[in-house]
Amino acid sequence: MLSHDRDLAEELVQSTCVRALERGAQFTPGTRLDRWLFSILHSIWISDLRARKVRQGQGFVDPDGLLASDTHDSGDNNRQFQRIMQQVNALPEAQRNALFLVYVEGLTYQEAAETLSVPIGTIMSRLAAARAILGRQPASAPVPLEKQR
């Protein structure tokens, strides 16, 4: 979900596993392993994004260009999914990350805040802003032809 690219996502997961194994002593027994792993993953992702921006001369990468190719049929459900994903991908990264952790991964606001190292109010604000943006967009917005394949 973060990378929009299967190969990049696999590398991110591998890097997360390697770092978790290297720093296993930092895990606090009795806490949630998934939250600790998401923290590591998010940290690696942010570092990689920064490095990529530096290599690209601070250029902006259009998230629509990074969408993984879809292997499903091109029925109505698939087009609706594409529309939703385009709308979510158009959100600012901070809002997208909060949305992903809370609504996809099922973390509580507090857990998401701790994972992203921000106050819980920031998570609440990011989610409210994301919902407001998504709520203003028509659910039937057309998908560009190149995305319909």
PyMOL CGO cylinders between C-alpha atoms (Angstrom):
from pymol import cmd
from pymol.cgo import CYLINDER

trace = [
    CYLINDER, 0.00, 0.00, 0.00, 2.81, 2.42, 0.81, 0.3, 1, 1, 1, 1, 1, 1,
    CYLINDER, 2.81, 2.42, 0.81, 4.96, 1.79, -2.22, 0.3, 1, 1, 1, 1, 1, 1,
    CYLINDER, 4.96, 1.79, -2.22, 2.32, 1.04, -4.89, 0.3, 1, 1, 1, 1, 1, 1,
    CYLINDER, 2.32, 1.04, -4.89, 4.88, -1.32, -6.42, 0.3, 1, 1, 1, 1, 1, 1,
    CYLINDER, 4.88, -1.32, -6.42, 5.05, -5.05, -5.69, 0.3, 1, 1, 1, 1, 1, 1,
    CYLINDER, 5.05, -5.05, -5.69, 8.84, -5.35, -6.07, 0.3, 1, 1, 1, 1, 1, 1,
    CYLINDER, 8.84, -5.35, -6.07, 9.48, -2.29, -3.93, 0.3, 1, 1, 1, 1, 1, 1,
    CYLINDER, 9.48, -2.29, -3.93, 7.02, -3.59, -1.32, 0.3, 1, 1, 1, 1, 1, 1,
    CYLINDER, 7.02, -3.59, -1.32, 8.83, -6.93, -1.17, 0.3, 1, 1, 1, 1, 1, 1,
    CYLINDER, 8.83, -6.93, -1.17, 12.16, -5.16, -0.67, 0.3, 1, 1, 1, 1, 1, 1,
    CYLINDER, 12.16, -5.16, -0.67, 10.59, -3.04, 2.07, 0.3, 1, 1, 1, 1, 1, 1,
    CYLINDER, 10.59, -3.04, 2.07, 9.27, -6.11, 3.88, 0.3, 1, 1, 1, 1, 1, 1,
    CYLINDER, 9.27, -6.11, 3.88, 12.65, -7.85, 3.55, 0.3, 1, 1, 1, 1, 1, 1,
    CYLINDER, 12.65, -7.85, 3.55, 14.46, -4.79, 4.91, 0.3, 1, 1, 1, 1, 1, 1,
    CYLINDER, 14.46, -4.79, 4.91, 11.97, -4.65, 7.79, 0.3, 1, 1, 1, 1, 1, 1,
    CYLINDER, 11.97, -4.65, 7.79, 12.58, -8.32, 8.64, 0.3, 1, 1, 1, 1, 1, 1,
    CYLINDER, 12.58, -8.32, 8.64, 16.35, -7.88, 8.50, 0.3, 1, 1, 1, 1, 1, 1,
    CYLINDER, 16.35, -7.88, 8.50, 16.25, -4.81, 10.74, 0.3, 1, 1, 1, 1, 1, 1,
    CYLINDER, 16.25, -4.81, 10.74, 13.85, -6.53, 13.17, 0.3, 1, 1, 1, 1, 1, 1,
    CYLINDER, 13.85, -6.53, 13.17, 16.18, -9.50, 13.42, 0.3, 1, 1, 1, 1, 1, 1,
    CYLINDER, 16.18, -9.50, 13.42, 19.20, -7.23, 13.92, 0.3, 1, 1, 1, 1, 1, 1,
    CYLINDER, 19.20, -7.23, 13.92, 17.42, -5.23, 16.61, 0.3, 1, 1, 1, 1, 1, 1,
    CYLINDER, 17.42, -5.23, 16.61, 15.35, -7.96, 18.22, 0.3, 1, 1, 1, 1, 1, 1,
    CYLINDER, 15.35, -7.96, 18.22, 16.67, -6.96, 21.64, 0.3, 1, 1, 1, 1, 1, 1,
    CYLINDER, 16.67, -6.96, 21.64, 14.82, -3.65, 21.27, 0.3, 1, 1, 1, 1, 1, 1,
    CYLINDER, 14.82, -3.65, 21.27, 11.44, -5.38, 21.15, 0.3, 1, 1, 1, 1, 1, 1,
    CYLINDER, 11.44, -5.38, 21.15, 9.58, -5.11, 24.43, 0.3, 1, 1, 1, 1, 1, 1,
    CYLINDER, 9.58, -5.11, 24.43, 7.97, -8.43, 25.38, 0.3, 1, 1, 1, 1, 1, 1,
    CYLINDER, 7.97, -8.43, 25.38, 4.26, -8.07, 26.07, 0.3, 1, 1, 1, 1, 1, 1,
    CYLINDER, 4.26, -8.07, 26.07, 3.79, -5.33, 23.44, 0.3, 1, 1, 1, 1, 1, 1,
    CYLINDER, 3.79, -5.33, 23.44, 2.32, -5.82, 19.99, 0.3, 1, 1, 1, 1, 1, 1,
    CYLINDER, 2.32, -5.82, 19.99, 4.83, -7.24, 17.54, 0.3, 1, 1, 1, 1, 1, 1,
    CYLINDER, 4.83, -7.24, 17.54, 2.88, -5.96, 14.52, 0.3, 1, 1, 1, 1, 1, 1,
    CYLINDER, 2.88, -5.96, 14.52, 3.02, -2.37, 15.79, 0.3, 1, 1, 1, 1, 1, 1,
    CYLINDER, 3.02, -2.37, 15.79, 6.77, -2.65, 16.36, 0.3, 1, 1, 1, 1, 1, 1,
    CYLINDER, 6.77, -2.65, 16.36, 7.24, -4.04, 12.84, 0.3, 1, 1, 1, 1, 1, 1,
    CYLINDER, 7.24, -4.04, 12.84, 5.07, -1.26, 11.35, 0.3, 1, 1, 1, 1, 1, 1,
    CYLINDER, 5.07, -1.26, 11.35, 7.25, 1.29, 13.13, 0.3, 1, 1, 1, 1, 1, 1,
    CYLINDER, 7.25, 1.29, 13.13, 10.35, -0.24, 11.59, 0.3, 1, 1, 1, 1, 1, 1,
    CYLINDER, 10.35, -0.24, 11.59, 8.70, -0.47, 8.17, 0.3, 1, 1, 1, 1, 1, 1,
    CYLINDER, 8.70, -0.47, 8.17, 7.54, 3.15, 8.32, 0.3, 1, 1, 1, 1, 1, 1,
    CYLINDER, 7.54, 3.15, 8.32, 10.98, 4.33, 9.36, 0.3, 1, 1, 1, 1, 1, 1,
    CYLINDER, 10.98, 4.33, 9.36, 12.64, 2.48, 6.47, 0.3, 1, 1, 1, 1, 1, 1,
    CYLINDER, 12.64, 2.48, 6.47, 10.00, 3.77, 4.04, 0.3, 1, 1, 1, 1, 1, 1,
    CYLINDER, 10.00, 3.77, 4.04, 10.53, 7.40, 5.08, 0.3, 1, 1, 1, 1, 1, 1,
    CYLINDER, 10.53, 7.40, 5.08, 14.31, 7.04, 4.85, 0.3, 1, 1, 1, 1, 1, 1,
    CYLINDER, 14.31, 7.04, 4.85, 14.02, 5.47, 1.40, 0.3, 1, 1, 1, 1, 1, 1,
    CYLINDER, 14.02, 5.47, 1.40, 11.66, 8.22, 0.23, 0.3, 1, 1, 1, 1, 1, 1,
    CYLINDER, 11.66, 8.22, 0.23, 14.06, 10.91, 1.39, 0.3, 1, 1, 1, 1, 1, 1,
    CYLINDER, 14.06, 10.91, 1.39, 16.98, 9.18, -0.30, 0.3, 1, 1, 1, 1, 1, 1,
    CYLINDER, 16.98, 9.18, -0.30, 15.00, 8.76, -3.52, 0.3, 1, 1, 1, 1, 1, 1,
    CYLINDER, 15.00, 8.76, -3.52, 14.02, 12.45, -3.52, 0.3, 1, 1, 1, 1, 1, 1,
    CYLINDER, 14.02, 12.45, -3.52, 17.65, 13.43, -3.07, 0.3, 1, 1, 1, 1, 1, 1,
    CYLINDER, 17.65, 13.43, -3.07, 18.72, 11.16, -5.93, 0.3, 1, 1, 1, 1, 1, 1,
    CYLINDER, 18.72, 11.16, -5.93, 15.94, 12.60, -8.12, 0.3, 1, 1, 1, 1, 1, 1,
    CYLINDER, 15.94, 12.60, -8.12, 16.82, 16.19, -7.32, 0.3, 1, 1, 1, 1, 1, 1,
    CYLINDER, 16.82, 16.19, -7.32, 13.82, 16.67, -4.97, 0.3, 1, 1, 1, 1, 1, 1,
    CYLINDER, 13.82, 16.67, -4.97, 11.46, 15.82, -7.80, 0.3, 1, 1, 1, 1, 1, 1,
    CYLINDER, 11.46, 15.82, -7.80, 7.83, 14.95, -7.17, 0.3, 1, 1, 1, 1, 1, 1,
    CYLINDER, 7.83, 14.95, -7.17, 6.77, 11.41, -8.00, 0.3, 1, 1, 1, 1, 1, 1,
    CYLINDER, 6.77, 11.41, -8.00, 3.17, 11.12, -9.17, 0.3, 1, 1, 1, 1, 1, 1,
    CYLINDER, 3.17, 11.12, -9.17, 1.56, 8.33, -7.10, 0.3, 1, 1, 1, 1, 1, 1,
    CYLINDER, 1.56, 8.33, -7.10, -0.72, 7.37, -10.03, 0.3, 1, 1, 1, 1, 1, 1,
    CYLINDER, -0.72, 7.37, -10.03, 2.37, 6.43, -12.01, 0.3, 1, 1, 1, 1, 1, 1,
    CYLINDER, 2.37, 6.43, -12.01, 3.40, 4.00, -9.28, 0.3, 1, 1, 1, 1, 1, 1,
    CYLINDER, 3.40, 4.00, -9.28, 0.19, 1.96, -9.23, 0.3, 1, 1, 1, 1, 1, 1,
    CYLINDER, 0.19, 1.96, -9.23, 0.93, -1.73, -9.52, 0.3, 1, 1, 1, 1, 1, 1,
    CYLINDER, 0.93, -1.73, -9.52, -0.56, -3.41, -12.56, 0.3, 1, 1, 1, 1, 1, 1,
    CYLINDER, -0.56, -3.41, -12.56, -3.85, -5.05, -11.85, 0.3, 1, 1, 1, 1, 1, 1,
    CYLINDER, -3.85, -5.05, -11.85, -4.28, -8.75, -12.50, 0.3, 1, 1, 1, 1, 1, 1,
    CYLINDER, -4.28, -8.75, -12.50, -8.06, -8.80, -11.98, 0.3, 1, 1, 1, 1, 1, 1,
    CYLINDER, -8.06, -8.80, -11.98, -10.73, -8.51, -14.62, 0.3, 1, 1, 1, 1, 1, 1,
    CYLINDER, -10.73, -8.51, -14.62, -11.76, -5.03, -15.70, 0.3, 1, 1, 1, 1, 1, 1,
    CYLINDER, -11.76, -5.03, -15.70, -15.33, -5.26, -14.40, 0.3, 1, 1, 1, 1, 1, 1,
    CYLINDER, -15.33, -5.26, -14.40, -17.25, -2.59, -12.54, 0.3, 1, 1, 1, 1, 1, 1,
    CYLINDER, -17.25, -2.59, -12.54, -15.84, -3.64, -9.16, 0.3, 1, 1, 1, 1, 1, 1,
    CYLINDER, -15.84, -3.64, -9.16, -12.30, -3.31, -10.46, 0.3, 1, 1, 1, 1, 1, 1,
    CYLINDER, -12.30, -3.31, -10.46, -12.96, 0.15, -11.89, 0.3, 1, 1, 1, 1, 1, 1,
    CYLINDER, -12.96, 0.15, -11.89, -14.57, 1.23, -8.62, 0.3, 1, 1, 1, 1, 1, 1,
    CYLINDER, -14.57, 1.23, -8.62, -11.53, -0.09, -6.72, 0.3, 1, 1, 1, 1, 1, 1,
    CYLINDER, -11.53, -0.09, -6.72, -9.24, 1.85, -9.07, 0.3, 1, 1, 1, 1, 1, 1,
    CYLINDER, -9.24, 1.85, -9.07, -11.22, 5.05, -8.48, 0.3, 1, 1, 1, 1, 1, 1,
    CYLINDER, -11.22, 5.05, -8.48, -11.04, 4.61, -4.73, 0.3, 1, 1, 1, 1, 1, 1,
    CYLINDER, -11.04, 4.61, -4.73, -7.32, 3.84, -4.81, 0.3, 1, 1, 1, 1, 1, 1,
    CYLINDER, -7.32, 3.84, -4.81, -6.64, 6.86, -7.02, 0.3, 1, 1, 1, 1, 1, 1,
    CYLINDER, -6.64, 6.86, -7.02, -8.51, 9.07, -4.57, 0.3, 1, 1, 1, 1, 1, 1,
    CYLINDER, -8.51, 9.07, -4.57, -6.64, 7.59, -1.59, 0.3, 1, 1, 1, 1, 1, 1,
    CYLINDER, -6.64, 7.59, -1.59, -3.29, 7.82, -3.42, 0.3, 1, 1, 1, 1, 1, 1,
    CYLINDER, -3.29, 7.82, -3.42, -3.96, 11.50, -4.13, 0.3, 1, 1, 1, 1, 1, 1,
    CYLINDER, -3.96, 11.50, -4.13, -4.07, 12.22, -0.39, 0.3, 1, 1, 1, 1, 1, 1,
    CYLINDER, -4.07, 12.22, -0.39, -0.98, 13.69, 1.23, 0.3, 1, 1, 1, 1, 1, 1,
    CYLINDER, -0.98, 13.69, 1.23, 1.34, 10.94, 2.46, 0.3, 1, 1, 1, 1, 1, 1,
    CYLINDER, 1.34, 10.94, 2.46, 0.76, 11.66, 6.15, 0.3, 1, 1, 1, 1, 1, 1,
    CYLINDER, 0.76, 11.66, 6.15, -3.01, 11.30, 5.71, 0.3, 1, 1, 1, 1, 1, 1,
    CYLINDER, -3.01, 11.30, 5.71, -2.60, 8.19, 3.57, 0.3, 1, 1, 1, 1, 1, 1,
    CYLINDER, -2.60, 8.19, 3.57, -0.38, 6.54, 6.20, 0.3, 1, 1, 1, 1, 1, 1,
    CYLINDER, -0.38, 6.54, 6.20, -2.82, 7.31, 9.01, 0.3, 1, 1, 1, 1, 1, 1,
    CYLINDER, -2.82, 7.31, 9.01, -5.72, 6.01, 6.92, 0.3, 1, 1, 1, 1, 1, 1,
    CYLINDER, -5.72, 6.01, 6.92, -3.81, 2.82, 6.11, 0.3, 1, 1, 1, 1, 1, 1,
    CYLINDER, -3.81, 2.82, 6.11, -2.83, 2.08, 9.71, 0.3, 1, 1, 1, 1, 1, 1,
    CYLINDER, -2.83, 2.08, 9.71, -6.26, 2.73, 11.20, 0.3, 1, 1, 1, 1, 1, 1,
    CYLINDER, -6.26, 2.73, 11.20, -8.67, 1.52, 8.53, 0.3, 1, 1, 1, 1, 1, 1,
    CYLINDER, -8.67, 1.52, 8.53, -6.67, -1.18, 6.75, 0.3, 1, 1, 1, 1, 1, 1,
    CYLINDER, -6.67, -1.18, 6.75, -4.46, -2.53, 9.50, 0.3, 1, 1, 1, 1, 1, 1,
    CYLINDER, -4.46, -2.53, 9.50, -7.01, -1.95, 12.25, 0.3, 1, 1, 1, 1, 1, 1,
    CYLINDER, -7.01, -1.95, 12.25, -4.73, -0.13, 14.69, 0.3, 1, 1, 1, 1, 1, 1,
    CYLINDER, -4.73, -0.13, 14.69, -6.32, 2.11, 17.28, 0.3, 1, 1, 1, 1, 1, 1,
    CYLINDER, -6.32, 2.11, 17.28, -5.68, 5.84, 17.05, 0.3, 1, 1, 1, 1, 1, 1,
    CYLINDER, -5.68, 5.84, 17.05, -3.22, 5.53, 19.94, 0.3, 1, 1, 1, 1, 1, 1,
    CYLINDER, -3.22, 5.53, 19.94, -1.38, 2.62, 18.31, 0.3, 1, 1, 1, 1, 1, 1,
    CYLINDER, -1.38, 2.62, 18.31, -1.17, 4.47, 14.98, 0.3, 1, 1, 1, 1, 1, 1,
    CYLINDER, -1.17, 4.47, 14.98, 0.13, 7.56, 16.79, 0.3, 1, 1, 1, 1, 1, 1,
    CYLINDER, 0.13, 7.56, 16.79, 2.83, 5.53, 18.51, 0.3, 1, 1, 1, 1, 1, 1,
    CYLINDER, 2.83, 5.53, 18.51, 3.72, 3.74, 15.28, 0.3, 1, 1, 1, 1, 1, 1,
    CYLINDER, 3.72, 3.74, 15.28, 4.18, 7.05, 13.45, 0.3, 1, 1, 1, 1, 1, 1,
    CYLINDER, 4.18, 7.05, 13.45, 5.70, 8.79, 16.49, 0.3, 1, 1, 1, 1, 1, 1,
    CYLINDER, 5.70, 8.79, 16.49, 3.12, 11.58, 16.49, 0.3, 1, 1, 1, 1, 1, 1,
    CYLINDER, 3.12, 11.58, 16.49, 0.51, 12.71, 19.05, 0.3, 1, 1, 1, 1, 1, 1,
    CYLINDER, 0.51, 12.71, 19.05, -2.90, 11.01, 18.92, 0.3, 1, 1, 1, 1, 1, 1,
    CYLINDER, -2.90, 11.01, 18.92, -4.47, 14.37, 18.05, 0.3, 1, 1, 1, 1, 1, 1,
    CYLINDER, -4.47, 14.37, 18.05, -2.35, 14.46, 14.90, 0.3, 1, 1, 1, 1, 1, 1,
    CYLINDER, -2.35, 14.46, 14.90, -3.71, 11.07, 13.84, 0.3, 1, 1, 1, 1, 1, 1,
    CYLINDER, -3.71, 11.07, 13.84, -7.26, 12.25, 14.51, 0.3, 1, 1, 1, 1, 1, 1,
    CYLINDER, -7.26, 12.25, 14.51, -6.64, 15.43, 12.53, 0.3, 1, 1, 1, 1, 1, 1,
    CYLINDER, -6.64, 15.43, 12.53, -5.08, 13.56, 9.59, 0.3, 1, 1, 1, 1, 1, 1,
    CYLINDER, -5.08, 13.56, 9.59, -7.97, 11.10, 9.48, 0.3, 1, 1, 1, 1, 1, 1,
    CYLINDER, -7.97, 11.10, 9.48, -10.56, 13.88, 9.65, 0.3, 1, 1, 1, 1, 1, 1,
    CYLINDER, -10.56, 13.88, 9.65, -8.82, 15.75, 6.84, 0.3, 1, 1, 1, 1, 1, 1,
    CYLINDER, -8.82, 15.75, 6.84, -8.59, 12.59, 4.72, 0.3, 1, 1, 1, 1, 1, 1,
    CYLINDER, -8.59, 12.59, 4.72, -12.28, 11.78, 5.27, 0.3, 1, 1, 1, 1, 1, 1,
    CYLINDER, -12.28, 11.78, 5.27, -13.22, 15.36, 4.36, 0.3, 1, 1, 1, 1, 1, 1,
    CYLINDER, -13.22, 15.36, 4.36, -11.21, 15.21, 1.13, 0.3, 1, 1, 1, 1, 1, 1,
    CYLINDER, -11.21, 15.21, 1.13, -12.54, 11.79, 0.18, 0.3, 1, 1, 1, 1, 1, 1,
    CYLINDER, -12.54, 11.79, 0.18, -16.09, 12.83, 1.08, 0.3, 1, 1, 1, 1, 1, 1,
    CYLINDER, -16.09, 12.83, 1.08, -15.95, 15.79, -1.31, 0.3, 1, 1, 1, 1, 1, 1,
    CYLINDER, -15.95, 15.79, -1.31, -14.88, 13.62, -4.25, 0.3, 1, 1, 1, 1, 1, 1,
    CYLINDER, -14.88, 13.62, -4.25, -17.59, 12.00, -6.33, 0.3, 1, 1, 1, 1, 1, 1,
    CYLINDER, -17.59, 12.00, -6.33, -17.58, 8.20, -6.04, 0.3, 1, 1, 1, 1, 1, 1,
    CYLINDER, -17.58, 8.20, -6.04, -18.16, 7.96, -9.77, 0.3, 1, 1, 1, 1, 1, 1,
    CYLINDER, -18.16, 7.96, -9.77, -15.18, 10.03, -10.88, 0.3, 1, 1, 1, 1, 1, 1,
    CYLINDER, -15.18, 10.03, -10.88, -13.95, 8.71, -14.23, 0.3, 1, 1, 1, 1, 1, 1,
    CYLINDER, -13.95, 8.71, -14.23, -10.83, 6.56, -14.35, 0.3, 1, 1, 1, 1, 1, 1,
    CYLINDER, -10.83, 6.56, -14.35, -8.33, 7.75, -16.98, 0.3, 1, 1, 1, 1, 1, 1,
    CYLINDER, -8.33, 7.75, -16.98, -8.31, 5.47, -20.04, 0.3, 1, 1, 1, 1, 1, 1,
    CYLINDER, -8.31, 5.47, -20.04, -4.71, 4.35, -19.50, 0.3, 1, 1, 1, 1, 1, 1,
    CYLINDER, -4.71, 4.35, -19.50, -5.72, 2.97, -16.08, 0.3, 1, 1, 1, 1, 1, 1,
    CYLINDER, -5.72, 2.97, -16.08, -8.67, 0.96, -17.45, 0.3, 1, 1, 1, 1, 1, 1,
    CYLINDER, -8.67, 0.96, -17.45, -6.62, -1.56, -19.46, 0.3, 1, 1, 1, 1, 1, 1,
]
cmd.load_cgo(trace, "trace")
